[in-house]
Amino acid sequence: MIAGLAGTIRQLGDRSDVHVIAIRSRGETFCGGRDGRGETAAALTPYQVRHQMMGPVLSVYEALMAAPVPVVACVHADAIGFGAALVGGCDIALASAAAKFSFPEISHDIAPTMAMSSVIRKLPPALLSYLIYSGESITAAEALQGGLIGKILPAESFTELCGAFLTRLAARPRPVLETIKKYQHGAVGMSAAQSFDYAGALLALVRQAK
């Protein structure tokens, strides 16, 4: 399922008629985490473990970043482990006021470096450290304050309000959406002067293309 999710994100991103990608869940939780039952690294080399066991998860994070259009997480309920990392990897996250977020891997004696890789550029170091080392959950309000999500919506009207947001966003021209995402990811780490030049160059290109 994880490998299929990465493939779906890539396929949708390649379609010129798709302006936004939404990730939702039909279950009681947004995502209860990756089910690793039955996995074994026995007889596998470190290279095989990296590519066969870790590769599918990392491919989702890579697909989220590589998608040319914004990816929106519609978090109607709890996001745990891989679920919380999935939220952090999306460009926009809308969450129900009832949702909670956690990285409980340490309670299973697992170092959640893959999940951390998805949120390390988004969460403040102090908050990330607390979440990872404690394994405790935080509320939607705390997730908003920490930068994991962008907006809290009332639980009773979450589906309707989330759908309205997606409709408005999908109505925007794709070149505009692509340019925003390209700049937001590309300007990270640039000097102020470089970010100014990059902003001007991208805007000139998208305006010229109209």
N, C-alpha and C positions, 0 to 999 in steps of 0.2 A: 504493500500500500504506500509506503514511503517513497519507494522508487517510482511508483506510478504518479504520485503527487508531483515530484520533480519534473517528470515528463510532461504532465498536463500543463504545468506553469510555462514550460518552454514552448509547447505547442500554441498555447493561447497568446503568448507574447509575440510569436511569429505572424499572427493573423492581423492584417491591416485593419480589419473591421472591429477589433477588440481595443477599447480605450482604457479599460480598467479590469483588473482581476480581483475577484473577491473570494476569500477563503472563509467558509462557514462550516458549521457542524449540525447534524441532525440529532445528535445524542444528548444525554443529560449533562455532559460536560463538553466544553469546546474541544479539549484533548486531554486524556488522562495520562499521557506519556507514552513512550515507546515500549512495546511489549517485547522484552528480551528473553522470555521463557523459551527454552529449547535451544538457545544459542550456545555454541561451544567453540572455543578457540583451539581445541585439541587437534593436533596434527597439522595446524596451520602455521605458516611462517609469519613473522611480523608484517611482511608486505601483504600477504593474503588477508590477515586480520584487518589491516588498514583499508584495503580496497573492497573486501567482501562484506565486512561487518560495519565498518565506519563509513564507507563510501556512500551508501544510499542516503544516510542522514545528512552528510555534508553536501551532497548534491542538491538537496532541497534548499539549504541556505544559499548555495551558489546560484540556483535558479531564481530565487527571490531577488537577489541583487542584480542578476543579469537581465531580468525581465525589463524590456524597454518602457513599459507603462507601469503606473503605480499598482502595487498589490495591497489590498485592504483586508485586514483581519477583522472579522465580525465576531467578537468574543461574547457570546450570550451567557456563558457559564465558566466554570473553572478551567484554567490552563495550567497544566502540570508538566514539569520536566520538558520533554521535547515540545509540548504544547506551548509553554511559556517562551521557549526559544523561537518557535515558529512565529509567535506574536511579535517578538523583538526583531525578527528578520524582515517583517513586512514594512512597507513604507508608511502605512497609516494603520492605526489600531483603534477601533471603536469598541468599547466594552460596556456591558451591562453593569449597573451599580452592584449587582449581586455577585459578580465574578471575582474570583481570587486567583492568585498567581504564585507559583512556587517551583523551586528546583530541589526536589527531595533526594537526589541521587546519593548524597553523602550518607544518608541513613541506610543505604544498601552497599556501603563501602565502595562506591563508584566515584571516580573523579570526573565531574561533568565538563570536561574541557571542550567537548563539541558544542554543548549548549552555550557555554560561555563565549565561544567564538562568534555566535550569532548576535549576542547582546553587548559585547565588551565595548563597542563603539557607541552604544546608546545609553547605557546605565552609568551613573557616577561610580567610581571605584569603591567608595565606602559602602554604597548600597549593594553593589554586585557582590562584594566580599561577604557581607552579612547574609544575603540570600543563599549563596553557595555554601558557606560554612555552617549555617544554622539549619538549612533545609526547611525553614518556616515559611508559611504563606503570608502574602500581603494582600490587602484589600484593593479594590479598583481605585479608590481615592489615593492610596499610597503608591500604586503603580503609576497613576497620573502625575503625582508629585515627583516621582523618581524618573519619569521620562520613558517608561516602558510602553505606555499607551498615550493616545492623543486626545481622547474625548470619552467621557462617561455619559451614557444614555440611560434613562429610566428603564428598569427591568420590564415593567408592564407594557411599554411601547417600544421596546428595543428593535424588534423586527421591522416595524413600520418606519421608524426613524432612520435605521441603518439603510433600509431600502431606498428611502428618499435621498439620502446622501449619495449613495452609489449612482442613482439615476442622474443627479445633478453633475457628478464628476464625469460620468460616461458621456455626457453631452458636450464636454469640452473637446476642442480639436486635438487629435492625437499628437501632432507635432509639438503643441504647447506642453502637453503632459510629459512627453519624452524629454523635452528640453529641461523641464524642472527636475526630473529624476536624474538626468545626466549631470546637471550642475550640482545637485545636492550630494551625489556620491563622488563626483570627480573633484570638487573643490576642497574636500576634506584633506588636510595636510598641506595645502598650498599656503604660501605667504599671502598677506593681505593684497599686495600688489598683483600677484599672480591670479588670485581669485577675482580681482576687478577685471583684469584682462580677459579671463576665461568667461566671466559673466557677459561681458560686452560682445565677445566673439560668438558665443552661442545665441544670444539674442539677435544679433545681426543676421545670423544664418536662418533662424526660424522666421524672422520678419521678411527676409528676402524670399523665402520659400512660399509665402502666402500669395 
